[in-house]
């Protein structure tokens, strides 16, 4: 399993690069990456915005970084940039701003790939990440013209009931403060 971590965005809702904000005395993205690395040694981090700062923050981690020139066009482009780098392997998409993601969320989602071509984690019915794909979908995904949501709707996607970490992203100052304080709940996700 190769885990692709889109980490190229401008963090418009946060007002600063959310992935580099401190969390547990490290840049926030480190938590997501460390969980991914506990699961697999094949992790691709797609960077774009503040390329040099991101490269510096990731330099000591055993991940492969790739640059997405089209990062301003949206997360789909960053995701596809990472998909292009996957060698003959099943792959997962796990955004960098999910620092509460757990090993079990990855494991449980991948187990569903034995009977489905796509699986994703959900939390109390809310679609989350990771989203995992069998390797034979790589070329179809790369050539698909629509949105990722439209692509996923074409398949019977299996759902793994994961932790709140599969949906709790640190996208806004309010969510980041909730993350830091440990005072977060479902109402913050559905709002």
Order of alpha helices (4+ residues) and beta strands (2+ residues): beta-beta-beta-alpha-beta-alpha-beta-alpha-beta-alpha-beta-beta-alpha-alpha-beta-alpha-alpha
